[in-house]
Amino acid sequence: MYEGNFPKKRYQHTLRFVAQHISKDAKVLDLGVTNPFSDILKAEGYQVTNTQGEDLDIQTAAVKAPGYDVVTAFEIFEHLVSPFNVLKDIEATKLVASVPLKLWFASAYRNPNDERDQHYHEFEDWQFDWLLEKSGWHIKAHEKFTNPVKKIGIRPILRRFTPRYYLVYAERT
């Protein structure tokens, strides 16, 4: 167990948020390949299965699989051209998702060496809420949090006060 010792601050926030809304006996489908946070969820006792890295803009079959109570998507939707498609196709009735928020003082993340590791979207909270509502989800809880970095400069100072991540718990009936 991690007992509060997390490699990234956002993992602590996200795990606390998940624990508030998701039972450990729920079957969880985590969008994306196995990653450090899905390993944390498993170590904490959650029953997590990851998708296989398929292009969710084109192939949504993974989220249509029966038997999952919850879908989690942590920093996934910003990489999709059309997150609406996968959101509307999810069979589970609960969703926990996080997205990076658009920052007025920084450009969207882009990795010129990896076309899949780029942000097509960085959302404002109201935009992500609207996307969820339009795709049939009802938001039950949400929170924003900052991502301070240990660097010197104007942008690192702004990151101490400006929320960078947005977490949402939503349900569909």
C-alpha positions in Angstrom: 0.0 0.0 0.0 1.1 3.5 -0.7 0.0 5.1 2.6 0.2 8.7 1.3 3.6 8.4 -0.3 2.8 9.2 -4.0 5.2 9.9 -6.8 2.9 12.7 -8.0 0.7 15.1 -6.1 -2.2 14.5 -8.5 -2.2 10.8 -7.6 -3.0 11.7 -3.9 -5.9 13.9 -5.0 -7.2 11.4 -7.5 -7.1 8.4 -5.1 -8.9 10.4 -2.4 -11.6 11.4 -4.9 -12.0 7.8 -6.2 -12.3 6.5 -2.6 -15.1 9.0 -1.9 -17.2 7.8 -4.8 -16.2 4.2 -5.8 -16.5 1.1 -3.8 -13.5 -1.3 -3.8 -15.8 -4.2 -4.9 -16.8 -2.3 -8.1 -15.4 -3.7 -11.3 -13.4 -0.8 -12.9 -12.4 -0.4 -16.5 -9.5 2.1 -16.7 -9.1 3.7 -20.1 -5.5 3.4 -21.3 -2.8 0.8 -20.8 -1.6 -0.2 -17.4 0.1 2.9 -15.8 1.4 4.1 -12.5 -2.0 5.2 -11.2 -3.8 2.1 -12.2 -1.1 0.2 -10.3 -1.9 2.4 -7.3 -5.6 1.6 -7.6 -4.8 -2.1 -7.7 -2.5 -1.9 -4.7 -5.3 -0.1 -2.8 -7.6 -3.0 -3.4 -9.6 -1.8 -6.5 -10.5 -4.4 -9.2 -9.0 -2.7 -12.2 -8.8 -3.8 -15.8 -7.0 -1.6 -18.4 -7.8 -1.2 -22.0 -5.2 -2.2 -24.5 -4.1 1.2 -25.9 -6.5 1.1 -28.9 -7.4 4.4 -30.6 -10.6 5.3 -28.7 -11.6 7.8 -31.3 -12.1 5.0 -33.8 -12.5 1.8 -31.7 -14.9 2.1 -28.8 -15.6 -1.6 -28.3 -13.6 -1.7 -25.1 -16.0 0.6 -23.3 -19.0 -1.4 -24.6 -17.9 -4.5 -22.8 -20.5 -5.7 -20.2 -19.7 -6.4 -16.6 -18.0 -3.1 -15.5 -19.5 -0.9 -12.9 -17.2 2.1 -13.4 -15.0 3.5 -16.1 -12.1 5.6 -15.1 -10.3 7.9 -17.5 -7.4 9.9 -16.0 -5.9 12.4 -18.4 -7.2 10.5 -21.5 -9.9 12.6 -23.1 -7.6 15.5 -23.9 -5.7 13.1 -26.3 -8.9 12.3 -28.3 -10.1 14.2 -31.3 -13.7 13.3 -30.4 -14.1 12.3 -26.7 -17.9 12.5 -27.2 -18.0 9.2 -29.1 -16.3 7.1 -26.4 -18.3 8.9 -23.6 -21.6 8.1 -25.2 -20.6 4.5 -25.9 -19.6 3.6 -22.2 -21.8 0.8 -20.9 -20.9 1.3 -17.2 -23.2 3.6 -15.2 -20.4 5.4 -13.3 -17.5 7.5 -14.5 -14.6 9.0 -12.8 -12.5 11.2 -15.1 -9.8 13.9 -14.9 -8.6 16.3 -17.5 -6.0 19.0 -17.6 -7.5 22.4 -17.5 -6.6 25.0 -20.1 -4.1 27.5 -18.7 -4.1 31.0 -19.9 -0.3 31.3 -19.4 0.7 28.1 -21.2 0.2 26.4 -24.5 -1.5 23.0 -24.8 1.0 20.2 -24.2 2.6 18.8 -27.4 5.3 16.1 -27.7 6.8 16.5 -31.2 8.4 13.0 -30.9 5.1 11.2 -30.2 1.9 12.0 -32.1 -0.2 10.1 -29.5 1.3 12.0 -26.6 -0.3 15.4 -27.3 -3.3 17.3 -26.1 -5.9 17.8 -28.8 -8.1 19.5 -26.1 -7.3 21.2 -22.9 -10.7 22.0 -21.3 -12.2 24.7 -19.2 -14.3 23.1 -16.5 -17.6 24.2 -18.1 -16.6 22.7 -21.4 -15.9 19.3 -19.9 -19.2 19.5 -17.9 -21.0 20.3 -21.2 -19.3 17.4 -23.0 -20.3 15.0 -20.2 -23.9 16.2 -20.1 -24.3 16.1 -23.8 -23.1 12.5 -23.9 -25.6 11.4 -21.3 -23.7 11.8 -18.0 -25.0 13.5 -14.8 -22.3 15.1 -12.8 -22.5 14.3 -9.1 -19.2 15.7 -7.8 -16.2 17.6 -9.1 -13.1 19.4 -7.9 -10.1 21.3 -9.3 -6.6 21.3 -8.0 -3.2 22.8 -8.6 0.0 21.3 -9.8 2.9 23.2 -8.3 6.3 22.5 -9.7 9.7 22.9 -7.9 11.1 25.4 -10.4 11.8 29.1 -10.4 10.0 31.5 -12.7 6.7 33.2 -13.4 4.9 30.1 -14.7 5.9 27.9 -11.7 4.6 30.6 -9.4 1.3 30.8 -11.3 1.0 27.0 -11.1 0.9 27.3 -7.3 -2.4 29.2 -7.5 -4.0 28.2 -10.8 -5.9 24.9 -10.9 -4.4 22.5 -13.5 -6.6 19.4 -13.1 -10.3 18.8 -13.0 -11.8 15.6 -11.5 -15.4 14.6 -12.1 -17.6 11.8 -10.8 -20.7 11.3 -13.0 -23.5 8.7 -13.3 -25.8 7.5 -16.0 -29.1 5.7 -15.5 
